[in-house]
Amino acid sequence: DVAPPNFSPVTLEWFLSVFVPNLFDRDTIRSFGNDVTFFTYTDAKGTWPGFAVRVVPGAPTAALQAKVRLALEAPENLAKLFLSDPGGPGAWQSGSVSGGANRYQTFIPPGAALNYAWTADQVLIVGTSYDGFRAMLARVQ
């Protein structure tokens, strides 16, 4: 069943439990608001999902960012974020996009790259295509 109970708005906890189980622990999930934006980016190479979610006021930002980094960069979680097998991963790298820092890892199929960044307004953006990730980042900044 891929619809939330009673067709209510989708929360981060529901989304993760269905599509990316065990990505974040409960404490990490509680550090984010329930208002989550899901997106897909489609190009000639495929359809690439992603999401954006804001940190709740008062959450321990540095500790949260460290936990998110460990979770997103864990090898067992990588393929779960893609619609189809992304193939072999490259090394994680640090980069810069739209004047801010980001982390990314490319994969064998052209276009497949796990990207994430934090905006100045404490929004976490995660995307599986660099172009899709950049487009979402531009919308929330």
Steps between C-alpha positions, in 0.01 A plus 500: 500500500668821389243753618521655847216415740170661396688668215636756746799717410823307468738542792874439499456204734242336272706564186815355651320197645361412157778596262824509701447292817759546774673795334461721808426402860197646680699775674636615164152498344362704792763765433325578172158648443220286360470724195716323244528574130554207266612556146603316189722628225467342158751524219607278210689275745208423731286622786683600815323542837591725788360677802540819702416542868554780753659457842265584788597804710725407790631176351873445563620593152864384512410162653213456255720576201754243620229234542354575157843478340564159655157373394506629143857390437453149641548250215186303589280809451623623165297289257179551702481862391488420127205367297725235342840357579755783461787259442844532650567811708803726487658665803315762703617851422442849633392767259344841468169588341317834498756643741456226760670175588362165394600134505456266205580158365478408134399160366567302183188594300533851357285741698486295821651691790392522862521863612410671824542843655370724775367844415559808716136462613575148633332305222651164410480425128573151371495416129605210281596714199726804515279699263186414698675579826613839366150581376348426842772694678422804284132476596556495876770766522 
